[in-house]
Amino acid sequence: MNADVVAISTDSKFSHKAWATRDLPGVKYALLSDTTQAISKAYGVLLESKGIALRGTFIVDPKGVLQWSSVNDLSTGRSIGEIIRVLQGLQSGANCPVNWTKGQATL
């Protein structure tokens, strides 16, 4: 989809390696360790009292402009299908109506 994926968490690089080896062998995207919590804080997802980040998903365009974000509680997973749908809508270059999917008419 002509997009780069980066997974960032406040876990250490050692935790990332263990997680990727155990749960995602062959992972093809970058895993970034935010042990300083600077990135999590900058994106507004850091729970400072716990030292961990909420589950945030951000689509940033090639110019560095945030185009879409979604922040979930730790107990709630994300929908990869929704992230793909939003990215396709952004890449369409048009205004997309509610529940739009690729191949449907835009506004």
VENMO-V668342 format. One line per field, one symbol per residue. phi: phi as a letter, one per 40 degrees, with the letter a starting at -180 (. if undefined). psi: psi as a letter, one per 40 degrees, with the letter a starting at -180 (. if undefined). burial: + if it has 24 or more other C-alpha atoms within 12 Angstrom, else -. A space follows every 10 residues. Layout:
phi: ???
psi: ???
burial: ???
This chain:
phi: .fbbbbcbac cccccccccc ccbbcgdbbc bbcbccgccd cccgbccdcb gbbccbbbbb cdcgccbaaa bbcdcbcbbc dcccdccccc ccgbcbcdgd bdhcccc
psi: efiihhhhie iidddddddd dddgheheii hhhfdeeddd ddefehgdde fiiigihhhh ieeehhdiih hiidehiihd dddddddddd edeihhihei iheiii.
burial: ------++++ -----+---- ---------- ++++--+--+ --+-++---- -++++++++- ---------+ ---------- --++++++++ ---------- -------
